[in-house]
């Protein structure tokens, strides 16, 4: 399947295309499972009825969390974004949530201890410990803030709560990766 190269865009008319390799009827059954339906309905409240584009991502996450009745929010953050993470933690606490912010350096392991190809003796990011700590806190929902590429993959694989990214790290473009795309199109 290559949706970019598709000329018919049948999926935008509710007609299935001939490239899809999934059973739409089975997917509908999955969407109708109570745990999935609650997410679908809570997310729809943020974009339906003219609300799309009226809330910041932070506002959406707060409203979504309230709609889902989440009480315990985990924040997995990069220590380089600790000031931002502290502000976000305060905002969530003021919004009525119990918040568990966990730095990427939790555990204080040396890079050489976790990366067999490294001789660096400085403290490294520890996404597995972040995930384990938030799992032990029994958080309902986790927000990631600026985790490094690769570390975010390991974290997302091992954390047990629902998870969404609030801020993705892009040091070159002030944490707005879309700017790289915009600059590339300006050059063409």
C-alpha positions in Angstrom: 0.0 0.0 0.0 1.2 3.5 -0.8 -1.4 6.0 0.0 0.7 8.9 -1.2 0.9 7.5 -4.7 -2.9 6.6 -4.8 -4.8 8.6 -7.4 -8.3 7.5 -6.4 -8.3 8.3 -2.7 -11.3 6.0 -2.3 -10.8 5.8 1.4 -12.0 9.4 1.7 -15.3 8.4 0.2 -15.9 5.4 2.6 -15.0 3.0 -0.3 -12.2 0.5 0.5 -9.3 0.5 -1.8 -8.0 -2.7 -3.3 -4.5 -2.4 -1.6 -5.7 -2.7 2.0 -4.8 -5.9 3.7 -7.0 -5.8 6.7 -10.6 -6.7 7.4 -12.6 -3.6 8.0 -15.4 -5.5 9.7 -13.0 -6.9 12.2 -11.6 -3.4 12.8 -15.0 -2.1 13.5 -15.5 -4.8 16.1 -12.3 -3.7 17.7 -13.3 -0.1 17.7 -16.5 -1.1 19.5 -14.7 -2.7 22.4 -15.4 -0.6 25.5 -11.8 0.4 26.1 -11.4 1.6 22.5 -14.8 3.2 22.3 -14.0 5.4 25.4 -10.8 6.7 23.7 -12.6 7.3 20.4 -15.4 9.2 22.1 -13.1 11.2 24.3 -10.8 12.2 21.4 -13.9 13.1 19.3 -14.9 15.6 21.9 -11.7 17.5 21.1 -12.2 17.8 17.4 -15.9 17.4 16.6 -18.5 20.2 16.5 -16.1 22.8 15.3 -13.5 22.4 18.1 -10.7 21.3 15.9 -7.9 23.9 16.0 -9.3 25.7 19.0 -7.2 24.1 21.7 -3.4 23.8 22.1 -2.0 20.3 22.4 -1.5 20.9 26.1 -5.2 21.9 26.5 -6.2 18.8 24.5 -4.2 16.5 26.7 -5.7 18.0 29.8 -9.3 17.8 28.5 -8.7 14.3 27.1 -7.4 13.1 30.5 -10.4 14.5 32.3 -12.8 12.9 29.8 -11.1 9.6 30.3 -11.3 10.0 34.1 -7.5 9.7 34.4 -6.3 10.7 37.9 -2.7 9.6 37.9 -0.5 11.2 35.1 3.0 10.1 34.4 5.5 12.5 32.8 8.6 10.9 31.2 10.9 13.7 30.4 14.4 14.5 29.1 16.5 16.1 31.8 17.4 18.8 29.3 13.7 19.8 29.3 13.3 19.8 33.1 12.2 23.4 33.4 9.5 22.9 30.8 8.5 19.6 32.5 8.3 21.3 35.9 5.9 23.9 34.4 3.8 21.2 32.7 3.7 19.2 36.0 2.4 22.3 37.8 -0.2 22.9 35.2 -1.4 19.3 35.5 -1.4 19.5 39.3 -3.4 22.7 39.2 -5.9 20.9 36.8 -6.5 18.4 39.6 -4.3 15.5 38.6 -1.8 13.5 40.7 1.4 13.8 38.7 4.5 11.6 38.6 7.4 13.3 36.7 10.3 10.9 36.0 13.6 12.1 34.5 15.4 10.2 31.8 18.5 9.9 34.1 16.6 8.1 36.9 18.7 5.3 38.3 22.0 7.1 37.6 23.5 4.5 35.3 26.7 5.1 33.3 26.4 4.9 29.5 29.0 2.2 29.5 26.8 0.1 31.8 23.9 -0.1 29.4 25.6 0.3 26.0 28.2 -2.4 25.4 29.6 -0.4 22.5 30.3 2.7 24.7 33.2 3.6 27.0 31.5 6.8 28.2 31.4 6.9 32.0 28.8 9.7 32.3 25.2 9.2 33.4 23.0 8.2 30.5 19.3 8.2 29.7 17.5 5.2 31.2 14.1 4.8 29.4 13.6 1.3 30.8 13.8 2.7 34.3 11.5 5.5 33.5 8.9 3.0 32.2 9.4 0.7 35.2 9.1 3.6 37.7 5.8 4.8 36.1 4.5 1.3 35.9 5.2 0.9 39.6 3.3 4.2 40.2 0.2 2.7 38.4 -0.3 5.8 36.3 -3.4 6.0 34.1 -1.8 8.0 31.3 1.8 9.0 30.5 3.0 12.0 28.6 6.5 12.1 27.0 8.5 15.2 26.8 11.6 15.4 24.7 12.8 11.8 25.0 15.6 11.1 22.6 15.0 9.0 19.5 15.5 5.4 20.4 14.9 6.1 24.0 11.3 7.0 23.2 10.9 3.7 21.4 12.2 1.7 24.3 10.1 3.7 26.7 6.9 3.3 24.7 7.5 -0.4 24.3 7.8 -1.0 28.1 5.4 1.5 29.7 2.1 -0.1 30.5 -0.1 3.0 30.5 -1.7 4.8 27.7 0.9 7.1 26.3 1.1 10.2 24.2 3.8 12.7 23.2 3.4 16.3 24.2 6.9 17.5 23.0 9.2 15.7 20.6 12.9 16.6 20.8 14.4 18.5 17.9 17.4 20.5 19.1 18.0 22.1 15.7 14.5 23.4 15.3 13.5 24.4 18.8 11.5 21.1 19.3 9.4 21.8 16.2 10.4 19.0 13.7 7.9 20.3 11.1 10.3 23.3 10.6 12.8 20.9 9.0 10.2 20.0 6.4 9.2 23.6 5.9 12.8 24.6 5.3 13.3 21.7 2.9 10.3 22.8 0.8 11.6 26.4 0.8 14.9 25.2 -0.8 13.1 23.4 -3.6 
